[in-house]
Amino acid sequence: MSEVFQERLSEHAVEVSRCLELAMAGFGDDPVAEAMRYAAGGGKRLRAFLVMESARLFGVPDDRSVWAAAAVEAIHAYSLVHDDLPCMDDDDLRRGRATVHVKWDEATAVLAGDALQSLAFELLTRDELGVDTAVRLRLVRSLAQAAGAAGMVLGQAQDIAAESARTPLALDQITELQANKTGALIGWSARAGAVLGGGDPAQMGVYSAALGLAFQIADDILDIEGDAARTGKRVGKDAEAGKATFVSLLGLDGAKARARQLVAEAEAALEPYGEKAQTLRDAARFVISRDK
Ligand code: GRG
């Protein structure tokens, strides 16, 4: 992986973490506020990276795009807190440490997730984004659509339903489920930079559709091949539960080949932007070579 990519990923991670800390600085030290800060910390910050690098592509500086990057990371953090709850995936570990409901309790986890979601939309209304009200409204609306009942929440519901389905999902069904569950936020992130810069987000949509699917296939591969100490999750959990995954449907080699094909598609979608899009090309390669 190129050094520029790694540097940019950590630079943006620092910037977005600072922005989130600043946004929550006035929240005091009650358990919900503390749990929000805890849940919003860490992670690869891939969604933030996509926002900020796509923003650069469209001429938007980091000090403006970081607010949109923080918004999507807040939504992502909320989704992880709720996904880990006993009524959903019932996980004890997230990002290598105790999940919010384990460290505090379930009520605090539900509320911290809710409040992170509210925070995300508040961040998108900020003047610091440096765009007029119509653009901010477009970002708010598109994030609501990506996160809500036709996007991430739908994907999560489809995933829960799949657990009790009599027959495992077919490839087109699992592809649709994942496009909703993880693809919608990844897609929003890549398009947000173009929206902020007043450009056409269509090509970034093509890029991120391929990237999002490659990300999920890589996640299924990590579920089989990953190191629990690094991934911070129970390895083989999906496979043990008898759930259809890209690996169960395509085989390990088939899943790897499909992921590589999707990376090539993502790279091809960036051709109109030439060299300027190199870090986004690297991101596509990163999602299938990551170890957590
Ligand atoms: C609870 C409404 C609701 C939605 C939850 C995204 C999601 C929907 C659940 C996450 C479950 C999961 C582990 C899915 C696998 C892919 C995924 C989104 C992994 C976590 O994202 P990363 O790898 O995490 O970007 P970091 O920690 O790096 O931010």
Residues whose N, C-alpha, C, O or C-beta is under 5 A from the ligand:
A	BS01	GRG	G43 K44 R45 L46 S79 H82 D83 R95 M152 V153 Q156 K181 T182 D219 K292
